[in-house]
Amino acid sequence: MPSPPLAPIDSPLDLDHLSRMTLGDSELEQEVLAMFAEQAVRLIAAMTALPAETGALAHKLKGSARGIGAFAVADAAATLETAIRIGRNQPHAFAALKEAVAEVRAAIATILKH
């Protein structure tokens, strides 16, 4: 009988992508997820006041998110980058990014409990 999935099908994480990126090493998956969760908190905190380096921080978060299969976070970070570049809707884009990060962190917490 197959094992149940680590997270729900509608998870904000693409677990198949994560497995491919970690070559199926479950310990590495857990380590990478924990590191991402910590990094995301630090980057969101650094972006809170929307300082000049927010675009670069969003870009960094986007790359990390893509690496673990958190594609909604990556898309939200890309949207924030664009908002900064065109000078419109930065607070809204940042709020959407914070929400996406919160969803992924909740999914990661559930996975790491197992």
C-alpha positions as CSV (number, residue, x, y, z in Angstrom):
1,M,0.0,0.0,0.0
2,P,1.5,3.4,-1.0
3,S,2.4,5.9,1.7
4,P,0.1,8.9,2.1
5,P,1.4,12.2,0.6
6,L,3.4,14.4,3.0
7,A,1.1,17.4,2.3
8,P,-2.4,17.7,0.8
9,I,-2.7,17.6,-2.9
10,D,-3.6,21.3,-2.9
11,S,-0.5,22.1,-0.9
12,P,1.4,25.3,-1.7
13,L,4.4,23.1,-2.2
14,D,5.1,21.0,-5.3
15,L,6.5,17.9,-3.4
16,D,7.3,16.1,-6.7
17,H,9.5,19.1,-7.7
18,L,11.1,19.1,-4.2
19,S,11.8,15.4,-4.5
20,R,13.5,15.8,-7.9
21,M,15.6,18.7,-6.6
22,T,16.8,16.7,-3.6
23,L,17.1,13.4,-5.6
24,G,14.5,11.8,-3.3
25,D,16.6,12.3,-0.1
26,S,13.9,12.9,2.5
27,E,16.4,14.1,5.1
28,L,17.7,16.7,2.6
29,E,14.1,17.7,1.8
30,Q,13.4,18.4,5.5
31,E,16.6,20.3,5.9
32,V,15.9,22.4,2.8
33,L,12.4,23.1,3.9
34,A,13.5,24.2,7.3
35,M,16.2,26.5,5.8
36,F,13.6,28.0,3.4
37,A,11.1,28.7,6.2
38,E,13.8,30.5,8.2
39,Q,15.1,32.4,5.2
40,A,11.6,33.5,4.2
41,V,10.9,34.9,7.7
42,R,14.2,36.9,7.6
43,L,13.6,38.2,4.0
44,I,10.0,39.2,4.8
45,A,11.1,41.0,7.9
46,A,13.8,42.8,5.9
47,M,11.2,43.9,3.3
48,T,8.6,45.1,5.8
49,A,9.3,48.8,5.3
50,L,9.8,48.3,1.6
51,P,13.4,49.6,1.6
52,A,15.3,50.3,-1.6
53,E,16.7,46.7,-1.6
54,T,13.3,45.1,-1.5
55,G,13.5,44.2,-5.2
56,A,16.8,42.3,-4.7
57,L,15.4,40.6,-1.6
58,A,12.2,39.6,-3.5
59,H,14.4,38.2,-6.2
60,K,16.4,36.1,-3.7
61,L,13.2,34.7,-2.2
62,K,11.8,34.0,-5.7
63,G,14.8,31.8,-6.5
64,S,14.7,30.0,-3.2
65,A,11.0,29.4,-3.6
66,R,11.4,28.0,-7.1
67,G,14.1,25.6,-5.8
68,I,11.7,24.0,-3.3
69,G,8.6,24.0,-5.4
70,A,6.9,26.9,-3.6
71,F,5.7,28.4,-6.9
72,A,3.0,30.6,-5.5
73,V,5.7,32.3,-3.3
74,A,7.9,32.6,-6.4
75,D,5.1,34.2,-8.4
76,A,4.2,36.6,-5.6
77,A,7.9,37.6,-5.3
78,A,8.1,38.2,-9.0
79,T,4.9,40.3,-8.8
80,L,6.5,42.4,-6.1
81,E,9.7,42.8,-8.2
82,T,7.5,44.1,-11.1
83,A,5.6,46.4,-8.8
84,I,8.8,47.9,-7.5
85,R,10.2,48.3,-11.0
86,I,7.1,50.1,-12.3
87,G,6.5,52.0,-9.1
88,R,2.9,50.8,-8.5
89,N,1.1,48.6,-6.0
90,Q,4.1,47.7,-3.9
91,P,2.1,47.5,-0.6
92,H,-0.5,45.2,-2.2
93,A,2.2,43.0,-3.8
94,F,4.1,42.8,-0.6
95,A,0.9,41.8,1.3
96,A,0.2,39.0,-1.3
97,L,3.8,37.8,-0.9
98,K,3.5,37.7,2.9
99,E,0.3,35.6,2.6
100,A,1.9,33.2,0.2
101,V,4.9,32.8,2.5
102,A,2.6,32.2,5.5
103,E,0.8,29.4,3.5
104,V,4.0,27.7,2.6
105,R,5.4,28.0,6.1
106,A,2.3,26.3,7.4
107,A,2.7,23.5,4.9
108,I,6.3,23.2,5.8
109,A,5.5,23.0,9.5
110,T,3.1,20.2,8.9
111,I,5.6,18.3,6.9
112,L,8.4,18.7,9.4
113,K,6.2,17.4,12.2
114,H,6.0,14.0,10.6
